[in-house]
Every structure is written in structure tokens, then in C-alpha cells.
Amino acid sequence: MKKTLAIAVALILTLGGIFPVLAEEIMEPMSLAVGVTTRMSGFFFTNKWGINSADVDLRELIHGYNTISWEASGDYEIDTTVIRQLDAFTEEGNKRYRIEFNQGLAYNNGSPITAWDYAFSALLLSSAQFAALGGAPTEMSWLLGYDAFREEGAPFAGVRVIDDLTLDLTIDGRYLPYFYEIVLLNVTPYPIGVLAPGCQVKDAGWGAYIDGPFSEELLRATILDEETGYVYNPSIAAGPYLLESFDAEEQMAQFTKNPYYAGNFEGVAPQIDEIIVVYANPQTALDDIEAGRLDLVNKVSDGWVIEDGTGRVRDGELGMVNYLRTGMTFISFACEQGPTQSVNVRRAISLCVNRDEVGTAFAQDYAMPVYGYYGMGQWMAQENLEALQKYQTGPDLEAAVRLLAEDGWVLNQAGQPYDREIGGPRYRESENGALEKLLLKWVLPQETTLSDILEQTMGTNLKAIGIEVEIVRLPFDELLARYYRQSDREYHLFSLGTNFNLAFDPYHAFHTEEGFQGESNKTGLQDEELMNLALAMRQTPVRDSDTYVERWLAFQDRFTELQPMVPLFSSVYFDFFRSDLQRYFSNAYFSWATAIVYAYVGEPPEMDETEVAVDTAF
């Protein structure tokens, strides 16, 4: 553990003071080929249809002018390219924010963006018609009048359009305090003419509403049509790049620079004219860069590839940045069905995992074991490394056997006492007197080194304690559909990874109500205590970090007790790129898609006096 803690401390990056100054000279047209290490699903609208990390990054390219941005300083702030002024008023226990927008914002086709566009986004994403399209529930329930708008079709009292450049958003007092309060004001503009043609946003004087033929059928046609639907083809948007094409089979997406983009939260517009994004095999990606087939590969975590890449960096062949992952690799249980409904079975499985062995086999020294619902790149984890040690558990097959026995898994196929020397699967007597086999169905993604490692290491230990496992390898898209319960969920274990939102709020991820089961609550765990601990976290007063951490640790206590997942490790991510790619700081801007706006290909500029170099571990 000391070794992993030392690595974690060494790789915590100091982000303050990073303010890149772009070269002022006109550059030659530039094209960049970016390799991503997760296959793209092609859902380019919202998170409603999934949070595949590759898709999430591409949405950063396509959509823009969010009211709120996560800045290099490490905090959420208003985007001053979008907002001219923000004022707050407390009224009858609620909190009203008046947002005054800057003039001149436009979509990528030149059409203007006004307060009406932001109001439409809030109304669309909160509407019953949008919710009926399936997928994860969209939540803007913190705005005043949400229930009446969604359930009764009344004007949305928490959304008011004052004039073309002024929008009021009112947070319902029931949702305050909220630790990341300003995030509740985050809205992305979407074009009503594309998503709801023939409709118009109006204001009733006490709330906004959508007038016209707004219906589930209309949205199904404009959003989900396989050829033209906005989910797959958001042709009009407000981000730094336009999506020109996406080929799911070839795993290639093409983007061109948005000529109407006024800049990000620092006023920076992209200099790279074209971006081609492809799925890249990490094992060959470094050779692809040196051969000119790729210019950049994002989120490399395979240990031997990292060792190879850092050697090439030392030789001057490649450039590199690294950063701690804000998420983790894990095995999730289907807590709502089969043997994994039992906490004893889940804990027994967890005790069959040697996290150090798995992490080292996959990533050498570039993975740190995790034992709760956190990633080593989160500020809470970085500041509480010692406190997290209490969750550390090693493989303990004898303790696992005792937990199985407590659940009655003490028989063999003949109904006789189970003999570990003989082995085979365990059985127990069900309520109707029949014998029930301890059989688990485990789905792993295809074509990953980690799947092979888990199958060999963990599979051996499960067999040793009498758990029979059927292992299935699925394409990543199909695995996610089962995991999100968009299709039949016939498996008990799912192997994958997640990157947590920077505003960490797991309330919906462990919500007990049926409406949240699926893409919000993926584990199927319905525990009121865990949900309320997550609620306490979100209800921490703004900037009261000490109380937030105290509640975060209490949440981790309950999570590790219930074990709805087996956390495995949190990686150090590495991005490798051609040596002449300048000003690419994905370690400072938390996403390659955000960082690429600053980058260009060419000779390095002279250091500005106000510029601070980014330290890395290597």
C-alpha cells in the first residue's frame, strides 16, 4: 500500500497557474488524427442514452456555450464568453439567478443563440415528452415548478425568459443547500428549429412553456430517427467543432472547425481545422503515431505500452502528458436478481480479488487499488489517502467461504454437505425444497487485455470456493445495453470502468425508486441508508469541504459494507502524441476534447512570462 500511495502523491498535478497563451500568427490548415481507446457508440446528444466515455468526449467537441464550465483552477465557474452578468436573489426560501447573456452567440450555421434557446433546452430536457423516449431520466427537478411542468404541463415556474438576452432560473428551496450549487445553473443551448420544428418557447409571465405541436412522436422523429436523428447527427450545435460524419462500423468520426465559435470559457477558439477520431488499439497506437497514422492517443493505461511510450518520450520521438483518473475500473453486480441479490455473495466474490495482482498485471505501477466508490484523481481521495486505507481488503478465500455458508451454500449436487477437497459448484436448498446451484453469469468486454487477466486470476479463486461462473465476451455497446438494462439483463457481473463527474453527486446512482433503475441506478441496489448518505453529501453547504468529506467517508463506509460493486483500481492515464503538437494540456483541462481547443501543430512558442509549465511525473 505504501508503494501505491507514493505513486498517487507523485502524480497529483498542480493545476493552478496554467493559462496558455496562444500563438498569434496565422497557422497553415491543420488536421489531427486522434485515437481513443474506448469504442464509440455514436450517441452525440446528451447522456440520456448512455455515458460511454468516448461519446462523452466527442459531445464536448460538438456542443458548447454551456453556462457553467470546469476551469483549470479546479472549480466550477460561469462561462464569461456566454454570460455577461449573473445575479442571485433569495425569495421565499428559493434562490433565483438572473443570467444576462452576451450578444453575438451563434450556432454553427450562423443562426443566433438567445435566452430563448437556453429556456428551450431546460424545457425540453425536463419534459414528459422527452422522458418518454427512454433511457436515463433527465433531471432538472431542482428548478421551481418542475413537478407541475412535467406532470401537468403547466408553465415551468423555475424558467423565465425576461428578454432576448436575459433568463431567470429559480432553484427550489427544497434542494438547498447544494455543495455544487452553481452546477444547477448549467444549461447547454439546443436548436428548437431542429428538435421541435413548428414549436416556439413562450413565457406566461410566471413561467416558460413550449407552444406548438410538441409531442413524444415529434421528438422521436427528430431525435431518434436512425438517419437524421439528433442523437446520431447533431448537425446544428454550438461547440468548437461540427460533426461531419460518423461510421460506427469503421469507428471513425470526422469533425471540422466551427467558424462561428466565439471561444471557450477563456475566449479560446480552436486552431486545428479538422479532427479525425478513430478507435485505436493501445498496443499498436505508439507505432501508429510514429508512422503518421495517428497524431494523438488518449487514455492509455496498459502498463507495458506506457513503459514503451515514456521511453520514446525520453528519446524525443513523442510528447506526453499524464494524469490521475477521476474514476475506476470495477466489476458491478446485478443486485436486483439471482445470487448477487445477497450481500454475502457479493462480499464473498470481492474477497476473491487480489487488486494489487490485477492492477499490476494490467498497468504495472500505473494503477492504484481502490476499495470504495472513488477514483484517485478526485480531490476527496487525494486529500484523504490515509483515511481510505481502512477500506483495504486482500483476497481471503476462507472468509469468503464463511460468507457463502451463512447464505446456505453448503451442499453439493447430491444435496450432501459440500466438500472443498472434491470441489465443484455449491448448492443450497431453496424455499420450495429444490436444490439451487451457485451459478453466476459474468459478461466481459471483447478485445481487452484486462478481460483476460480477470478471467484467469479471479475466475480461478471463484472456482476454488465453489462458485461456478459462465463467462461471456460481448461487444462494448451490447455490454452497456445490458448493464443499463436497455435490453434483457441476464448477467450477474459486469466488468467495465467509469469516470466520475467532476461534481461528484452519486444520489441518483443509488436512488431506490423504480424510475431511476437502469441508466441512473445501474447496480440495482435499493438501500435507503446509502441513498440518504448520498443525499447528505449533495446537501452540504457550498464550499464546506470539511463537512462534505466527512459525509463522503460515511457514504464510503456504507458502500463498502454493501459491496454493490467490486472496485479494482484507478489508473494513471497517459496521452501520447506527435512531438510537434504544442499546448496540449489534457491533464489541466480534464478532457482531450477540451484541451484540443488550445493545441496546434508546429514549432513551440517562446515562453510567456505569465505562463507556468505543467509538471508531470516523468
C-alpha positions in Angstrom: 0.0 0.0 0.0 2.9 2.4 0.7 4.1 2.0 -2.8 0.7 2.9 -4.4 0.2 5.8 -2.0 3.6 7.1 -3.1 2.7 6.9 -6.7 -0.6 8.6 -6.1 1.1 11.5 -4.3 3.8 11.8 -7.0 1.2 12.0 -9.8 -1.1 14.6 -8.2 -0.7 17.5 -10.6 -0.5 21.2 -9.6 -3.0 22.8 -11.9 -3.0 26.4 -10.7 -1.4 29.0 -12.9 -1.9 27.2 -16.2 -3.1 29.9 -18.6 -1.8 29.0 -22.1 -1.2 32.0 -24.4 -1.8 31.0 -28.0 0.5 32.0 -30.8 -0.9 34.9 -32.7 0.4 34.2 -36.2 -1.9 32.6 -38.7 -1.3 28.9 -39.0 -1.5 26.6 -42.0 -4.6 24.5 -42.2 -4.1 21.6 -39.7 -5.7 18.1 -39.5 -5.3 15.9 -36.4 -6.0 12.1 -36.1 -7.0 11.2 -32.6 -7.1 7.7 -31.3 -9.5 6.8 -28.5 -9.2 3.6 -26.5 -12.9 3.1 -25.9 -15.1 2.2 -28.9 -17.6 5.0 -29.8 -21.3 4.2 -29.5 -22.3 7.2 -31.6 -24.7 8.9 -29.1 -23.8 12.5 -29.6 -26.7 14.4 -27.9 -27.0 14.0 -24.1 -26.1 11.4 -21.5 -29.7 10.1 -21.7 -28.7 7.2 -23.9 -25.5 6.3 -22.2 -22.2 7.7 -20.8 -19.7 5.8 -22.9 -16.6 7.9 -22.2 -15.6 8.2 -25.9 -19.0 9.6 -26.7 -18.9 12.0 -23.8 -15.6 13.5 -25.0 -17.0 13.9 -28.6 -20.0 15.7 -27.2 -17.5 18.2 -25.8 -16.4 18.9 -29.4 -20.0 19.2 -30.8 -21.9 21.2 -28.1 -20.8 24.3 -26.4 -21.6 27.6 -24.8 -22.6 25.9 -21.5 -23.5 28.5 -18.9 -21.1 26.8 -16.4 -17.6 25.5 -17.1 -15.0 23.5 -15.1 -11.9 25.6 -15.2 -8.2 24.8 -14.9 -8.2 26.4 -11.4 -10.1 23.3 -10.3 -13.6 24.8 -9.7 -16.9 25.4 -11.4 -17.4 29.0 -12.6 -19.7 30.8 -15.0 -18.5 30.9 -18.6 -17.9 34.5 -19.3 -17.9 34.0 -23.0 -21.5 33.1 -22.6 -22.7 35.2 -19.6 -22.2 38.9 -19.2 -23.6 39.1 -15.7 -25.1 36.7 -13.0 -27.1 38.0 -10.1 -28.7 35.9 -7.2 -31.8 36.7 -5.2 -33.3 34.8 -2.3 -37.1 34.7 -2.5 -39.4 32.8 -0.1 -36.7 30.2 0.6 -36.0 29.7 -3.1 -32.9 31.1 -4.9 -33.4 33.0 -8.2 -30.5 33.5 -10.5 -30.7 36.2 -13.3 -28.5 35.3 -16.2 -27.7 38.0 -18.7 -26.1 36.6 -21.9 -23.6 38.2 -24.2 -24.6 39.3 -27.6 -23.4 37.6 -30.8 -23.5 33.9 -29.8 -24.4 31.7 -32.7 -24.9 28.1 -33.7 -22.5 26.6 -36.3 -24.9 27.6 -39.1 -24.8 31.3 -38.1 -28.2 31.4 -36.5 -28.3 33.4 -33.3 -28.4 32.0 -29.8 -30.5 33.8 -27.2 -32.1 33.3 -23.9 -35.0 31.5 -25.7 -32.6 28.8 -26.7 -31.4 28.2 -23.2 -35.0 28.2 -22.0 -35.9 25.6 -24.7 -33.1 23.3 -23.5 -34.3 23.4 -19.9 -37.9 22.8 -21.0 -37.0 20.0 -23.5 -34.9 18.0 -21.1 -37.4 18.4 -18.2 -40.4 17.4 -20.3 -42.5 14.3 -20.0 -42.3 14.0 -23.8 -38.5 13.8 -23.7 -38.6 11.3 -20.8 -40.9 9.1 -22.8 -38.1 8.4 -25.3 -36.5 6.0 -22.9 -33.0 5.9 -21.5 -31.9 7.6 -18.3 -34.3 10.1 -16.7 -33.2 13.7 -17.2 -33.1 15.6 -14.0 -33.8 19.3 -13.6 -36.0 18.6 -10.7 -34.1 21.2 -8.6 -35.9 24.0 -10.5 -39.0 25.5 -9.0 -42.2 24.1 -10.5 -40.6 21.1 -12.1 -43.3 18.6 -11.0 -46.2 20.8 -12.2 -44.5 21.3 -15.6 -43.6 17.7 -16.1 -46.7 16.0 -14.8 -49.4 18.6 -15.5 -48.0 20.6 -18.5 -48.1 23.8 -16.6 -45.6 26.6 -17.4 -42.3 26.0 -15.8 -42.1 28.5 -12.9 -38.4 28.0 -12.4 -37.6 29.0 -16.0 -38.4 32.6 -17.0 -37.4 34.5 -20.2 -37.2 38.2 -19.4 -36.0 39.3 -22.8 -33.8 38.0 -25.6 -30.7 38.1 -23.5 -32.0 37.5 -20.0 -33.0 34.3 -18.4 -34.1 33.6 -14.8 -33.6 30.2 -13.3 -35.0 29.6 -9.8 -33.7 26.8 -7.6 -36.4 25.2 -5.4 -35.5 25.8 -1.8 -36.0 22.1 -1.0 -32.8 21.4 -2.9 -30.7 23.9 -1.0 -28.1 23.8 0.3 -26.3 22.0 -2.5 -22.5 21.6 -2.4 -22.0 22.2 -6.1 -24.8 24.8 -6.3 -23.7 26.7 -9.4 -23.7 23.5 -11.4 -27.5 23.6 -11.1 -27.5 26.5 -13.5 -25.7 24.6 -16.2 -27.6 24.7 -19.4 -26.5 23.9 -23.0 -28.3 25.6 -25.9 -30.1 23.3 -28.4 -31.8 24.5 -31.6 -35.6 24.3 -31.3 -36.0 24.5 -35.1 -34.2 21.2 -35.4 -35.6 19.4 -32.3 -39.1 20.7 -32.2 -39.9 22.3 -35.6 -43.1 24.3 -35.6 -42.8 25.0 -31.9 -42.0 28.1 -30.0 -40.9 29.0 -26.4 -43.3 31.5 -24.8 -43.4 33.0 -21.3 -46.7 33.2 -19.4 -45.4 35.9 -17.1 -44.8 33.3 -14.3 -43.1 30.5 -16.2 -42.0 29.4 -19.7 -43.6 26.8 -21.8 -43.4 25.3 -25.3 -46.2 26.2 -27.7 -47.0 24.2 -30.8 -47.1 20.5 -31.8 -44.7 19.4 -29.1 -45.1 15.7 -28.6 -43.4 12.4 -28.0 -43.9 11.5 -31.6 -42.3 14.7 -32.9 -39.3 14.2 -30.7 -39.0 10.5 -31.6 -38.8 11.6 -35.3 -36.3 14.5 -34.8 -34.1 12.8 -32.1 -34.2 9.0 -32.7 -34.5 8.6 -36.5 -31.6 6.3 -37.4 -30.6 8.5 -40.4 -31.3 12.1 -39.3 -32.0 11.9 -35.6 -30.2 14.5 -33.4 -28.8 11.8 -31.2 -26.7 10.4 -34.1 -26.4 13.5 -36.2 -26.4 16.8 -34.3 -25.8 18.9 -37.4 -26.6 22.2 -35.8 -24.9 22.8 -32.5 -22.7 25.4 -30.7 -19.4 23.7 -29.9 -15.9 24.3 -31.3 -16.4 21.6 -34.0 -19.0 20.4 -36.4 -19.7 16.7 -36.7 -19.3 15.9 -40.5 -19.6 12.2 -40.4 -19.6 9.1 -38.2 -19.1 5.5 -39.3 -19.9 3.1 -36.5 -18.6 0.1 -38.3 -15.3 1.7 -39.2 -15.2 3.5 -35.8 -14.3 6.8 -37.3 -15.8 10.3 -36.7 -14.8 13.4 -38.7 -15.1 17.0 -37.4 -14.3 20.4 -38.8 -13.8 23.7 -37.1 -17.0 25.7 -36.3 -16.4 29.1 -38.0 -19.0 30.8 -35.7 -17.5 29.6 -32.4 -16.6 32.6 -30.3 -14.4 30.7 -27.8 -14.5 28.7 -24.7 -14.6 30.0 -21.1 -11.2 31.6 -21.6 -12.1 33.0 -25.0 -10.0 30.5 -26.9 -11.2 29.1 -30.3 -9.6 26.1 -32.0 -6.7 26.3 -34.3 -6.8 22.8 -35.7 -9.1 22.8 -38.7 -10.1 19.1 -38.9 -10.1 16.3 -36.4 -10.5 12.6 -37.3 -11.3 10.4 -34.3 -10.8 6.7 -34.6 -10.8 3.7 -32.2 -7.2 2.9 -31.6 -5.7 -0.4 -30.3 -3.4 0.8 -27.5 -0.9 -2.0 -28.2 -0.2 -0.5 -31.7 -1.0 3.1 -31.1 2.5 4.3 -30.5 3.7 2.8 -33.7 0.7 4.4 -35.5 1.8 7.8 -34.2 5.4 7.4 -35.3 4.2 6.2 -38.7 1.9 9.2 -39.1 -1.4 7.2 -39.0 -2.3 8.9 -35.7 -1.3 12.2 -34.1 -2.6 11.6 -30.6 -3.8 8.7 -28.5 -5.9 9.4 -25.4 -6.2 7.5 -22.1 -3.5 4.8 -22.5 -3.5 2.7 -19.3 -1.8 -0.6 -20.3 1.4 -0.7 -18.3 3.8 -2.1 -20.9 2.5 0.4 -23.5 3.2 3.2 -21.0 6.7 2.0 -20.4 7.3 1.9 -24.2 5.8 5.3 -24.6 7.8 7.0 -21.9 11.0 5.6 -23.4 10.0 7.1 -26.7 9.3 10.4 -25.0 12.8 10.4 -23.4 14.2 9.8 -26.9 12.4 12.8 -28.3 10.1 10.8 -30.5 6.8 11.6 -28.8 5.2 14.0 -26.5 3.3 13.0 -23.4 1.0 14.1 -20.5 -0.3 12.0 -17.7 -3.0 12.5 -15.0 -4.8 10.5 -12.4 -8.1 9.0 -13.4 -11.2 10.5 -11.7 -12.8 7.1 -12.0 -12.1 3.5 -11.5 -12.2 0.0 -13.1 -14.6 -2.2 -11.4 -17.0 -5.3 -11.5 -20.6 -4.3 -11.0 -23.2 -6.7 -9.6 -26.9 -7.0 -10.6 -28.1 -6.6 -7.1 -31.8 -7.0 -8.1 -31.6 -10.6 -9.2 -30.1 -14.0 -8.7 -27.5 -14.9 -6.2 -26.0 -11.4 -6.3 -29.0 -10.1 -4.5 -27.3 -11.3 -1.4 -24.7 -9.0 0.2 -22.9 -12.1 1.5 -22.4 -13.5 -2.0 -21.2 -10.0 -3.2 -18.7 -9.7 -0.4 -17.5 -13.3 -0.9 -16.8 -12.5 -4.6 -15.0 -9.3 -3.6 -12.8 -11.4 -1.3 -11.7 -13.5 -4.3 -10.0 -10.5 -5.9 -6.3 -9.6 -5.5 -6.4 -5.9 -6.6 -2.7 -5.5 -6.5 -2.2 -8.5 -8.7 -4.9 -7.4 -11.2 -3.7 -3.8 -11.4 0.0 -4.8 -11.7 -0.7 -7.4 -14.4 -2.6 -4.8 -16.4 -0.9 -1.5 -15.7 2.3 -2.3 -13.8 3.0 0.6 -11.4 0.4 2.8 -13.1 -2.7 1.6 -11.3 -3.7 2.1 -7.6 -6.0 -0.3 -5.9 -9.4 1.2 -4.8 -11.8 -0.2 -2.4 -14.8 2.2 -2.5 -16.7 4.4 -4.9 -14.0 6.8 -5.8 -11.1 7.5 -8.2 -7.6 8.6 -7.2 -8.0 11.7 -9.4 -10.8 13.1 -7.2 -9.9 15.8 -4.9 -11.5 14.0 -2.0 -9.4 10.9 -2.5 -6.2 13.0 -3.0 -6.7 14.8 0.3 -7.7 11.6 2.3 -5.3 8.9 1.2 -4.6 7.8 4.8 -8.3 7.6 5.7 -9.0 5.4 2.7 -6.6 2.7 3.9 -9.3 1.4 6.3 -11.2 0.0 3.3 -8.3 -2.1 2.1 -9.0 -5.8 1.9 -6.9 -8.5 0.4 -8.0 -11.8 -1.1 -9.3 -14.1 1.8 -10.9 -17.3 0.5 -11.6 -18.7 3.9 -13.6 -15.6 4.9 -15.4 -15.9 1.5 -16.4 -19.5 2.3 -17.8 -18.5 5.6 -20.0 -15.8 4.0 -21.3 -18.3 1.5 -22.1 -20.8 4.3 -24.1 -18.1 6.1 -26.3 -17.9 3.0 -26.8 -21.7 3.0 -24.5 -22.6 0.1 -23.2 -25.7 2.0 -24.5 -28.6 -0.3 -23.2 -30.4 -3.3 -25.1 -31.5 -6.4 -26.4 -34.6 -4.5 -27.7 -32.5 -1.6 -24.9 -33.7 0.7 -22.5 -31.5 2.7 -20.1 -29.7 0.4 -16.5 -31.0 0.4 -13.9 -28.5 -0.8 -11.4 -31.2 -1.4 -13.8 -32.6 -4.1 -14.8 -29.2 -5.3 -17.4 -28.4 -7.9 -20.2 -25.9 -7.6 -22.0 -25.2 -4.4 -25.8 -25.7 -3.9 -28.4 -24.7 -1.3 -31.9 -25.7 -0.6 -34.4 -23.2 -2.0 -37.7 -22.2 -0.3 -39.6 -24.9 -2.3 -37.1 -27.6 -1.3 -35.3 -27.8 -4.7 -31.5 -27.6 -5.0 -30.2 -24.2 -6.3 -26.8 -24.1 -7.9 -24.4 -21.2 -7.1 -24.1 -20.2 -10.8 -23.0 -16.7 -11.9 -23.1 -15.3 -15.4 -20.3 -12.8 -16.0 -20.0 -10.6 -19.0 -16.7 -9.1 -20.1 -15.9 -6.7 -23.0 -14.3 -8.2 -26.0 -10.7 -7.5 -27.1 -9.3 -6.2 -23.8 -6.2 -7.4 -22.0 -7.9 -6.8 -18.7 -10.7 -9.3 -19.5 -8.1 -12.0 -19.9 -6.4 -11.0 -16.7 -9.7 -11.0 -14.7 -10.8 -14.3 -16.2 -7.6 -16.0 -15.2 -7.0 -14.6 -11.8 -10.4 -14.0 -10.3 -12.0 -16.9 -12.1 -9.6 -19.3 -10.5 -10.4 -18.1 -7.0 -14.2 -18.2 -7.6 -13.9 -21.8 -8.7 -11.8 -22.7 -5.7 -14.6 -21.6 -3.3 -17.3 -23.4 -5.2 -18.8 -20.6 -7.4 -19.5 -21.8 -11.0 -19.0 -19.0 -13.5 -20.3 -18.7 -17.1 -18.2 -16.1 -18.8 -19.4 -14.3 -21.9 -17.5 -11.8 -24.0 -19.7 -9.1 -25.7 -19.0 -6.0 -27.9 -18.8 -3.0 -25.6 -22.1 -1.5 -27.0 -24.0 -4.6 -26.2 -22.4 -4.9 -22.8 -23.5 -1.4 -21.9 -27.1 -2.0 -23.2 -27.3 -5.0 -20.7 -25.7 -3.0 -17.9 -28.0 -0.1 -18.4 -31.0 -2.5 -18.7 -31.9 -1.2 -22.1 -32.1 -4.9 -23.1 -32.5 -8.1 -21.1 -30.2 -8.1 -18.1 -29.4 -11.8 -17.8 -26.0 -11.4 -16.3 -24.9 -11.1 -12.6 -21.5 -9.5 -13.1 -20.3 -6.7 -15.5 -16.7 -5.7 -16.0 -16.1 -2.1 -17.1 -14.9 1.2 -15.9 -16.3 4.7 -15.2 -15.1 8.3 -14.9 -17.0 10.2 -12.3 -18.4 13.7 -12.9 -16.2 16.4 -11.5 -19.3 17.5 -9.5 -19.4 14.2 -7.6 -23.1 13.5 -6.7 -24.0 9.8 -6.5 -27.5 10.4 -5.3 -29.3 9.2 -8.4 -26.8 6.4 -8.9 -28.1 4.8 -5.8 -31.7 6.1 -5.8 -34.2 3.5 -4.7 -37.2 4.5 -6.7 -38.1 2.4 -9.8 -37.8 5.4 -12.2 -34.1 5.6 -11.5 -33.4 1.9 -12.1 -31.3 1.3 -15.2 -29.1 4.0 -16.6 -29.1 6.0 -13.3 -29.0 3.2 -10.8 -27.1 0.6 -12.7 -26.3 -1.8 -9.9 -30.0 -2.3 -8.9 -29.1 -1.8 -5.3 -32.0 -0.3 -3.4 -30.8 0.7 0.0 -32.4 3.7 1.7 -29.4 4.3 4.0 -26.9 4.5 1.2 -29.2 6.8 -0.8 -29.7 9.1 2.1 -25.9 9.3 2.8 -25.5 10.4 -0.9 -28.3 12.9 -0.3 -26.5 14.3 2.7 -23.4 14.8 0.6 -25.2 16.9 -2.0 -26.9 18.9 0.7 -23.6 20.1 2.2 -23.4 23.9 2.2 -21.4 25.4 -0.7 -17.6 25.3 -0.1 -17.9 23.5 3.2 -15.3 20.9 2.1 -14.7 19.5 5.6 -18.3 18.5 6.1 -18.5 17.2 2.5 -15.5 14.9 3.1 -16.9 13.7 6.4 -20.2 12.8 4.6 -18.2 11.3 1.7 -16.4 9.0 4.0 -19.7 8.0 5.7 -21.0 7.1 2.2 -17.9 5.1 1.5 -18.4 3.1 4.8 -21.9 2.0 3.7 -20.9 1.4 0.2 -18.1 -1.0 1.2 -20.4 -2.7 3.6 -23.0 -3.4 0.9 -20.5 -4.0 -1.9 -22.7 -3.3 -4.9 -19.5 -3.3 -7.0 -16.0 -4.7 -6.7 -13.8 -1.7 -7.1 -10.5 -2.8 -8.7 -8.1 0.0 -9.4 -7.8 3.6 -10.5 -5.3 4.2 -13.4 -2.9 6.8 -14.3 -3.9 7.9 -17.8 -1.3 8.8 -20.4 -1.8 10.7 -23.6 0.9 10.2 -26.2 1.2 12.4 -29.2 3.5 13.6 -32.1 6.4 15.6 -30.8 5.3 18.8 -32.6 1.8 19.0 -31.1 2.0 22.1 -28.9 -0.1 23.4 -26.0 -1.9 20.2 -25.4 -2.7 20.0 -21.7 -5.3 17.3 -21.1 -4.0 17.0 -17.5 -5.1 20.6 -16.8 -8.4 20.6 -18.7 -9.8 17.1 -17.7 -10.7 16.0 -21.3 -8.8 15.7 -24.5 -11.7 17.4 -26.3 -11.5 20.4 -24.0 -7.7 20.6 -24.2 -7.5 20.2 -28.0 -9.0 23.7 -28.4 -5.7 25.2 -27.2 -3.5 22.9 -29.3 -1.7 23.3 -32.6 0.9 21.6 -34.7 4.2 23.5 -35.2 7.2 24.9 -33.5 6.9 25.6 -29.8 6.4 29.3 -29.0 8.6 31.3 -26.7 7.6 31.0 -23.1 5.5 34.0 -21.9 6.3 35.5 -18.6 2.8 34.7 -17.3 3.0 31.1 -18.4 3.7 28.2 -16.0 4.9 24.8 -17.3 2.9 21.8 -16.4 4.7 19.3 -14.2 4.3 15.6 -14.9 5.6 12.5 -13.1 8.0 11.6 -15.8 
